[in-house]
Amino acid sequence: MPEDDAALSAEEELALARLALGEGDLRHAADHVAAALVRSPTLPEAHETLARLAAASGGDLDLFPLGQHAFVGAVVARAHLLAAAGRPAEGLDLLAAATGYAPGAPWAAVPWVTAADLPERLDPERTARILMQVCAVTPDPVPRRLREPLLPYLTLARNAITVHPSHPLLLGAASALARRLGEVALAVAWATRGVRAEPTKLGEVWLGYAYRSAGRTDDALAALERAVALDPDDLAVYADIAGTLADHGRLDAALGWVDRALAKDPTFDCAVHTAHRLRFQRDGDVDHLVALADFVRDHPDDSHEHGDLAECCRGRPWLGQVTPGGPDPAPAPPADVTHPSANAARRLQRLTHPAWSHPPAAYDAAVGLATLDLADLLGLLAYPPDAPPTALGRVLGEQDPALWARSAQVWACLGLLHHRTDEPWAESTRHRVLRDLAGGEPGPIGEAALFALVTAAWVDPTARADVAALVAGRLSAAAAGPTRRNPPAVSLAHLARATPALDGTARATADAVIAEAGSGPLRRLWRRLTALFRRA
């Protein structure tokens, strides 16, 4: 539902609409009324002009057509015409669609939606479905700034329950909406009444969610378990129970529910995502996340709405951010490496960031460097461009230019992963160059190259054994000396923790290095990064 780009005010649009009406040009009048409703959905003059247009056209709905690319103002105008024609349910459907398109606009804040007698003209199940439609297109919970535009739907729910006080589906859907809008006590009360009227799987789920929002965890779990008893094949509820248990530190019990779901369907996406996330939370083994990334790659349609992988990687060294660099300056670039082209520098400036969602996401983002030649990619490594005049670039350039340069080198190496991808990995130029860089003198370039190789292992299972052996060897050499005051060794240990298929000995070495060094510098870095992102 694209919006009109015109900058006229609602009043100006209405003036043009009235002029078109006077000339009998109903089509142009409708266009201007629709535009006015977008600018001011509750303006009385807009609704008065719409009523005049309806009278002149005999309520012609075709003046506000729907289609794949319908204008949101036309959708809203059509909704009001449908309500005036005695078809309010269809009008509410369209208002709910507009709410999904732009939840911050008060599309439903009009008298006919909040009228106490409206539910008498609606089938209660249809009202429930409309409330469910609103819930489906709004955040859970709704941010405070977006709550007011949605309050008319809550008024509709209250009025409908007054008319139909024992309708289970209506009570449950109303509870779901109230919960999203922060009316937790009301959500519990309505969901409880709905379950008492008729115990159903969906009703118990709504009650469980309401209890969970109210902080009544045991009651929430009991309701969700009753939902399972009513429908043992709805595996999404198993995942909900597992997530609730995990949120309260009961990981073993949570994994028990996940395993029950996976026993019924090993490919059920909610259970797979939850299982890998919880197992990683329990033991910190990155191979759980790698397995989740493999699942996402193999089942993209089942995984697009899940954020478990990003949640687990967020703020973790190398899984979701760079780590502090060592105090030693980078070695002088080889004589045969030249400065990158201006085009290459601009591309890297646009891409560089000290954080990413997870390694496969970083790999995908770096495709923007795929068309650069090898000389440019190596030039970017040796001569990172200055921070750009963006918000993030200015903050990093002024406060921590070393972090900017380190981040730029990381992304340049990720760009190398996309160089000549038609070549088989084992014999490829990108593999050879990255291994040469990673095996050179310790420093930021070698570490950036090693991270790129680790990222390759995340996205390509055939690369894992080779990369794990390389990381283990580099870690063993770095850990041979003192580590407490050796940031490169600590960073390398964190990189080892992010490496797929690392052997147990190397993992134990990484854990020991990190334990000896402590986590203070990394914690301070993440606080600094968080502050930078907020300012940028």
PyMOL commands that set and color helices and strands:
alter all, ss='L'
color gray80, all
select helices_A, chain A and resi 10-22+26-39+44-57+61-63+72-84+88-101+111-114+118-121+124-136+144-163+168-180+184-197+201-213+217-230+235-247+251-264+269-283+287-298+300-303+308-313+342-351+359-369+374-382+391-399+401-416+425-427+429-438+444-459+461-478+487-497+504-517+520-535
alter helices_A, ss='H'
color red, helices_A
deselect
rebuild
show_as cartoon
